[in-house]
């Protein structure tokens, strides 16, 4: 079962690639250093070109991924990876970083549609409990309560309600934060599901930059 919570995949070999190499005067920008962005919604290829000029980041990507895709607007002062996450919202793509100054784009995994059986309804109810527990846990930690990040995971939940295994489909952009998220999920105890829970459960975590999700 895939239950999507509001609070995924390694890059495949690409045969047709376009490499955007940005000007060297931007290459000194640290990934964590906030940069001012003013990128309206536009064709994704053009938006990434502007993004690269601001950050010095290069993207190696299958050119077909650009077709028909429009970026989300990004306006404000953000770290490079946070800005890229915002820019890619709604495109069905995610960034996979190849170092401090380069990344590729891959498709987010599609969530299969399934009829709501009795087990599915029970799973949805359990997912709501899991979401509430996860929200409380995320708000309890400085690393996870804010930051304007997005992450997707698959969880395998045992009959006792404990997360036995997890797999990141997309990362938050900061290794320490990803480790903190994994630790919180392993510690969650929302109680057992009413019935055997079809696994895995897909979880999407989104946190506002200013922490308003925890107010």
C-alpha positions in Angstrom: 0.0 0.0 0.0 1.2 3.5 -0.7 -0.4 5.9 1.7 0.9 9.4 1.0 1.4 11.6 4.1 2.1 15.3 4.0 4.0 16.0 7.3 11.6 8.7 -4.6 15.2 6.6 -6.5 18.7 6.5 -7.6 19.8 8.1 -10.8 19.6 5.8 -13.8 22.1 5.7 -16.6 21.3 8.4 -19.1 22.3 8.1 -22.7 21.2 11.5 -23.9 22.5 14.2 -21.6 22.9 17.9 -21.6 25.6 19.5 -19.4 25.1 23.0 -18.2 28.3 24.5 -16.9 27.9 27.8 -15.2 30.2 30.8 -15.1 33.2 30.5 -12.9 32.4 33.7 -11.0 29.5 32.0 -9.3 31.4 28.8 -8.6 32.7 30.1 -5.3 29.2 30.1 -3.7 28.9 27.7 -0.8 25.9 25.3 -1.0 24.8 26.5 2.5 25.3 30.2 1.8 21.9 32.0 1.3 21.6 33.5 -2.2 18.9 35.9 -3.5 16.6 34.2 -6.1 14.0 35.9 -8.3 12.9 33.1 -10.7 9.3 33.2 -11.9 7.5 30.1 -13.1 8.9 29.3 -16.6 10.0 26.4 -18.8 12.2 24.3 -16.5 15.3 24.4 -18.8 15.3 28.3 -18.7 14.7 28.3 -14.9 17.7 25.9 -14.3 19.9 28.1 -16.5 19.1 31.1 -14.3 19.5 29.0 -11.1 23.0 27.8 -12.4 24.0 31.4 -13.0 23.1 32.3 -9.4 24.7 29.3 -7.7 27.5 28.0 -10.0 25.8 24.6 -10.0 26.0 22.4 -13.1 23.3 19.9 -14.1 23.7 16.7 -16.2 20.3 15.6 -17.4 18.4 13.7 -20.0 17.2 16.5 -22.3 13.8 14.7 -22.7 13.1 15.4 -19.0 12.6 19.1 -19.8 9.8 18.6 -22.3 6.5 20.1 -21.1 7.8 20.9 -17.6 7.5 24.2 -15.9 9.3 25.3 -12.8 7.8 26.7 -9.6 8.6 30.3 -8.8 11.4 30.9 -6.4 11.7 34.4 -4.8 13.7 35.1 -1.7 16.9 34.3 0.0 17.7 30.6 0.2 20.5 28.1 0.3 21.1 26.6 -3.1 19.6 23.2 -2.4 16.5 24.6 -0.7 16.0 26.9 -3.7 16.3 23.9 -6.1 13.8 21.9 -4.1 11.3 24.8 -4.4 12.1 25.3 -8.1 11.4 21.6 -8.9 8.0 21.4 -7.0 5.3 20.1 -9.3 7.7 19.0 -12.0 7.7 15.3 -11.0 11.5 15.5 -10.8 14.1 15.4 -8.0 17.8 16.4 -7.7 20.4 13.8 -7.1 23.7 15.5 -6.1 27.0 14.4 -7.6 29.1 16.7 -5.3 29.1 20.2 -4.1 28.6 21.8 -7.5 26.8 19.3 -9.7 23.5 17.3 -9.8 21.4 15.2 -12.0 17.6 15.1 -12.3 15.5 12.0 -12.1 11.8 11.3 -12.1 10.0 10.9 -8.7 8.5 7.5 -8.4 4.8 7.2 -9.4 2.4 6.1 -6.7 0.2 3.3 -8.1 -3.6 3.8 -7.7 -5.3 1.1 -5.7 -8.9 0.5 -4.7 -9.7 1.2 -1.1 -10.3 -2.3 0.4 -11.1 -2.8 4.1 -7.4 -3.2 4.7 -6.8 0.0 2.7 -9.3 1.9 4.9 -7.6 0.5 8.0 -4.2 1.5 6.6 -5.4 5.0 5.9 -6.6 5.3 9.5 -3.3 4.1 10.7 -1.4 6.4 8.4 -3.3 9.4 9.9 -2.0 8.2 13.4 1.5 7.8 12.0 1.3 11.3 10.5 0.3 12.9 13.8 3.1 11.1 15.7 5.6 12.0 13.0 4.6 15.7 13.0 5.1 15.8 16.8 8.4 14.1 16.5 9.7 16.4 13.8 8.6 19.5 15.8 10.6 18.3 18.8 14.0 18.5 17.0 15.7 21.7 15.9 17.1 19.9 12.8 13.7 18.8 11.5 11.2 21.4 12.8 12.0 23.9 10.0 14.3 24.6 7.1 12.1 24.5 4.0 12.9 20.9 3.0 11.1 18.0 1.4 11.8 14.3 1.7 10.1 11.1 0.7 10.5 7.7 2.3 9.1 4.2 2.2 8.4 2.5 5.5 7.9 -1.2 6.4 5.7 -1.3 9.5 5.4 -4.4 11.7 2.1 -5.7 13.2 3.1 -4.1 16.5 3.2 -0.7 14.8 7.0 -0.2 14.8 8.9 0.9 11.8 11.1 -2.1 11.0 12.8 -0.8 7.9 12.9 2.4 5.9 14.2 3.6 2.5 14.7 7.1 1.3 13.2 7.9 -2.0 14.5 11.5 -1.9 16.7 13.2 0.6 16.2 16.5 2.4 19.5 18.0 1.2 21.4 17.7 4.5 22.9 14.4 5.7 22.6 15.2 9.4 18.9 16.0 9.0 18.3 12.7 7.0 19.9 10.8 9.9 17.7 12.6 12.4 14.5 11.8 10.3 15.5 8.1 10.2 16.1 8.0 13.9 12.8 9.7 14.7 10.9 7.2 12.5 12.6 4.2 14.1 11.5 5.6 17.5 7.9 6.3 16.6 5.3 4.3 18.6 1.9 5.3 17.2 0.4 1.9 18.2 -0.5 -1.2 16.1 -2.7 -1.0 13.0 -6.1 -2.5 13.2 -5.2 -5.1 10.6 -2.1 -6.4 8.9 -0.7 -3.3 7.2 0.2 -3.7 3.5 3.8 -2.5 3.1 5.5 -0.3 2.2 3.9 2.9 3.4 5.1 5.9 1.4 5.7 9.1 3.5 6.2 12.6 2.1 7.6 15.1 4.6 7.4 18.8 3.9 8.5 21.5 6.4 8.2 25.2 6.1 11.4 27.3 6.3 10.1 29.4 9.2 8.8 26.4 11.3 5.1 27.4 11.0 4.2 23.8 10.6 4.9 23.4 14.3 2.8 26.3 15.5 
